[in-house]
Structures are given as structure tokens and as C-alpha cells.
Amino acid sequence: MARAKQIQARRDKKKEDAKKGDQIVASNRRARHDFDLVEIMECGMVLTGTEVKSLRQGKAQIGEAFARIENNEIWIYQMHIPPWVNAVGFGTHDPDRKRKLLAHRREIDKWWDQTRMQPLTIVATKVYFKDGKAKVEIALAKGRKQQDRREALKKRDAEREIQRTTRNIEKFS
């Protein structure tokens, strides 16, 4: 009997830890490869009920997602949230509709100025739940050319090799 209580206590602890931490729904790893991320911002999203339920199931795709500032509001495009499985008829939503992002006015104005002055774009990097609310992490990014991507890969590989050799030196000395 005591063993069963221990197992149940461990399960309860895992559930509590999962609720405290951020639950990542989708991430765009390709964005870090294709762009130099200048600045990162966390925004809330305006969603319908079925979209939230679909996100909680971990179903979202942000590989092609980008954002634009229109009429002093940030809108995210090409973020695909499939309809919730149990939604029927009028309860479904358009999976590829543009969605409004929630951010402070001064941050929106600052990003508006930067995108107008420089060749920058706004890309989505991550969608997650924080304290029970759906959030999206967007980044102000500058596109990389093919040569820049190759140089970044070479630099990263060189840094890994340096770390590997220093670990081996410390290990065997």
C-alpha cells in the first residue's frame, strides 16, 4: 500500500511541475537559421474557444508565420491552428485566419519605426501557454543570405569543436 502512495505522490508532483512551467505548443527552429533575430517580444493572442482547445492538444504550425503592423495593431498571418476534433458545424474556425496579437502601444510603435527604417521582418518563433494563457513569441528579424547562413554554421561548428576539446583536456588532465 505504501508503494502505491509513493507512486501516486510522484505523479501528482509531475503534474504540478507541468502546470507551473510553460507548455510549448509549437516552435519555429527554422527562423533562427534563416534570420538574425534582433529583438524578441512576447505577445498574447486573441483566439476563439475551439482554437484554444486545439492548441491545448498541441496542434499548431508556425513554420511560415509572420506578423505585420496594421493600424497600430499587430496581426499574425499564416499560423495554422487546425479545427478542434470535437467541434462540429458552427463551432469550427478558419484554421489560417489572421489573428490579432496583444502588445503594449510603445512596443508596437517602436517596432513600427524599426521596420520602416530598416529591411526587417517580424517572424513567429514560438507558441506556448504561460500561466494558462496562450502566448506567441515574435522576433524582429533581418534575413540572412545563403553565404551568411554558411558562415553562421561554420562559426557554430568551430565553437562546438572548441568546447569539445576543452572538455576532453579537462577530463584527461
Secondary structure as UniProt FT lines:
FT   HELIX           2..20
FT   STRAND          23..27
FT   HELIX           29..34
FT   STRAND          35..45
FT   HELIX           49..56
FT   TURN            57..58
FT   TURN            63..64
FT   STRAND          66..70
FT   TURN            71..72
FT   STRAND          73..77
FT   TURN            85..86
FT   HELIX           89..91
FT   TURN            95..96
FT   STRAND          99..102
FT   HELIX           105..117
FT   STRAND          121..130
FT   TURN            131..132
FT   STRAND          133..143
FT   HELIX           146..172
//
